[in-house]
Amino acid sequence: MRYKHRETDKVGIDDDHVIELSDGKRAPDSELLDKELNGVIRDALGALDDDKRLVFTLKIFQQRSYEEISAITGSSYVDTQLID
């Protein structure tokens, strides 16, 4: 009976439960890609002039509407070609 109990406790490497195991951390390759992407975004934002950088940041990162961006920037016109 003990032997039979030990046999049922064994788990194969291809078992679905083993494949789904995770320590909750992101995979190293995913972290590296995010760092690279953040660097590219930082460089691209650095290349924009201050006004365009502000509009881009408000629209993309803060998800503000064009009306809100106009109110924040004090401009009645927001260059929608920058975002779209």
URRA-V968904 format. One record per helix or strand. SS is the DSSP state (helix for helix, strand for strand). FROM is the first residue (numbers start at 1). LEN is the number of residues. If there is no record, write none. Layout:
# URRA-V968904
ss & from & len
SS & FROM & LEN
SS & FROM & LEN
This chain:
# URRA-V968904
ss & from & len
helix & 2 & 8
helix & 16 & 4
helix & 28 & 20
helix & 50 & 12
helix & 66 & 8
helix & 80 & 4
